[in-house]
Amino acid sequence: MTARRNLADLVAGLETEDLQAQKRAGEMLLAAGVAAVPSLAQALRTGPPASRKAAAYLLGAFHSSDAVVAPLGRALAVDPEPKVRKNAAVALGKTGAVTAVPTLAAALAREGVSWVRPSLILALGAIADEAAAAALDQVQVTTDLEKEALRKALDRCSAQRRTRRVAWRVDGARQLRFLLTVPPGLERAALLEAAERGLGRCEQVEAGRLRCPPGTDPHQLIPGLRCITGLLIEAASGPPMDLANPTESAAALAALVTESVPLQHIRQWLAAEAGAVKYRLVVTPKGIRRETFRALLSAVRERCASFDLVDSPSGYDIQLVLRAEAGSSILFIRPSFVADTRFAYRHRDVGAAINPVVAACLVRLVRSPGSQMVFDPTCGSGTLLIERGFLDGQVQLGGLDVSRTAVGAARRNVHAAGLTSQIAINAGNAVDGDHWPRCDEVLANLPFGLRSRRRDRSLPQLYGAVIQNITRYLEPGGQALLYTANRKLLGQCLVQRRRQVAVKERLLVQSGGVNVGAWILTVAR
Ligand SMILES: C[S@@+](CC[C@H](N)C(=O)[O-])C[C@H]1O[C@@H](n2cnc3c(N)ncnc32)[C@H](O)[C@@H]1O
């Protein structure tokens, strides 16, 4: 409550013509981290002009979430003050959000104030994806300032193209039906996220695979979704192949490649110079004879040359994945050229760190909208806390770990994620209830005992104490997530405490080739 009042006071401090005082208020708001975003968004929507100008400027310092991009886009479209629109454009450019490109392009088509227009152009140049480049190609410059801005923005786009070599051509890629790969067992979380992100009706096609609706913009997928491990495109499918027979299987694969509509149209959905798209052939199941692989590769090479695709197993932009199964054979295209910076906050790791995509999924399944305090008693490098922090700028989070190395790693990662004002990490033993705050959610990826005998011996005590502390410190209505590969031990501990804790949901998650258990618990009162 006090923190919220302080933020409101700081936002009120933006409403001044005293630039030094405004700067101080702004710096304090930035120091508050993402917790300040809702207050700044509110000031941008309803504040007086001085506050709106400052709020637009300050929002540009945050991570490109919807909570930041949407209010800036709105200001760009409707704010009557040119200086606010200009600051909103600069801020959108700083976020680098590809989702802001249509808003910036529309604003540019409308904007009549000559000193706002260069900022819109430069913002598109700062984003510099294919859609931004396409919007810039349409710009008719009217002043020297605009001309200079357009030159810089186009330079930036072509520099990006040079480093990327291959990029989506969004108009063409919208024809594709993308498949999303997700950790098996966590499809529901990925479907929830896709729906929240406005992806329309995704559907589960099998364990670990979702299909996107037609017309999906690939930029919405990576970096837009945190609950997916990757993308696939169905290239073609046919009857089963006899991989024991090199000649027959090569002919069957050649037929799949030839009839593949996505491969025939690859130049319409990928932007790249001639000869620049490189591929690698992958065959599953693994372990086929070398002779068969050679025959398959030779068939693919011959056909793919006509699609302007170059075989390059050591450096490639797409993978052609042949899945040969008993009932059918399917050829997928797996894009590998997309830079994935979603988890770039992971500067340091601990042994047994959770896969960040799994963490992103799990936190969605336990969060509840009114939560104020989330606690991870065995936080390791902080992945669960960071992913939970990204979901909600209002919540406070605490992490505990007995290992100093883990505490250092978690603090480093929290800093890199820009969440220091939300997440506090401390050293301590989770067995000891004195380290536990009262909390609305518990997220715990428990150690599972493969590292040392000493730790193995103390695991039953730790598991029991964690459950006991959950019953003491979890607020009524709160939920706890326990995630561990030692399913047997946790199952036994939960049976012993079945009068105190209720299992709301139990999931089996496949991660890194291991079946890991996830329990969502509530406390029986
Ligand atoms: C599976 S790892 C957690 C990994 C974490 N989710 C991540 O992504 O980095 C379990 C962690 O529990 C910590 N741990 C083990 N015993 C503990 C105890 N008694 N109290 C607190 N932490 C403990 C270990 O140091 C380790 O960092």
The ligand as an SDF file (V2000), in Angstrom:
LIG
                    3D

 27 29  0  0  0  0  0  0  0  0999 V2000
   16.8530  -27.7470   -8.4240 C   0  0  0  0  0  0  0  0  0  0  0  0
   17.7450  -26.4270   -7.7830 S   0  0  0  0  0  0  0  0  0  0  0  0
   16.7460  -25.0170   -8.1200 C   0  0  0  0  0  0  0  0  0  0  0  0
   17.0800  -24.4800   -9.4720 C   0  0  0  0  0  0  0  0  0  0  0  0
   16.3520  -23.2180   -9.8150 C   0  0  0  0  0  0  0  0  0  0  0  0
   14.9400  -23.4250  -10.0770 N   0  0  0  0  0  0  0  0  0  0  0  0
   17.0220  -22.5450  -11.0130 C   0  0  0  0  0  0  0  0  0  0  0  0
   16.3960  -22.4170  -12.0730 O   0  0  0  0  0  0  0  0  0  0  0  0
   18.2020  -22.2260  -10.9270 O   0  0  0  0  0  0  0  0  0  0  0  0
   17.5230  -26.6110   -6.0650 C   0  0  0  0  0  0  0  0  0  0  0  0
   18.2030  -25.5570   -5.2150 C   0  0  0  0  0  0  0  0  0  0  0  0
   17.8730  -25.8290   -3.8500 O   0  0  0  0  0  0  0  0  0  0  0  0
   18.9550  -25.4020   -3.0650 C   0  0  0  0  0  0  0  0  0  0  0  0
   18.8320  -26.0400   -1.7380 N   0  0  0  0  0  0  0  0  0  0  0  0
   19.1620  -27.3210   -1.3700 C   0  0  0  0  0  0  0  0  0  0  0  0
   18.8810  -27.4990   -0.0600 N   0  0  0  0  0  0  0  0  0  0  0  0
   18.3520  -26.3470    0.3980 C   0  0  0  0  0  0  0  0  0  0  0  0
   17.8700  -25.9070    1.6610 C   0  0  0  0  0  0  0  0  0  0  0  0
   17.8810  -26.7300    2.7230 N   0  0  0  0  0  0  0  0  0  0  0  0
   17.4060  -24.6440    1.7810 N   0  0  0  0  0  0  0  0  0  0  0  0
   17.4090  -23.7970    0.6970 C   0  0  0  0  0  0  0  0  0  0  0  0
   17.8730  -24.1530   -0.5080 N   0  0  0  0  0  0  0  0  0  0  0  0
   18.3240  -25.4080   -0.6660 C   0  0  0  0  0  0  0  0  0  0  0  0
   20.1720  -25.8150   -3.8520 C   0  0  0  0  0  0  0  0  0  0  0  0
   21.3010  -25.0460   -3.4640 O   0  0  0  0  0  0  0  0  0  0  0  0
   19.7110  -25.5190   -5.2980 C   0  0  0  0  0  0  0  0  0  0  0  0
   20.1510  -24.2620   -5.7170 O   0  0  0  0  0  0  0  0  0  0  0  0
  1  2  1  0
  2  3  1  0
  2 10  1  0
  3  4  1  0
  4  5  1  0
  5  6  1  0
  5  7  1  0
  7  8  2  0
  7  9  1  0
 10 11  1  0
 11 12  1  0
 11 26  1  0
 12 13  1  0
 13 14  1  0
 13 24  1  0
 14 15  1  0
 14 23  1  0
 15 16  2  0
 16 17  1  0
 17 18  1  0
 17 23  2  0
 18 19  1  0
 18 20  2  0
 20 21  1  0
 21 22  2  0
 22 23  1  0
 24 25  1  0
 24 26  1  0
 26 27  1  0
M  CHG  2   2   1   9  -1
M  END
$$$$
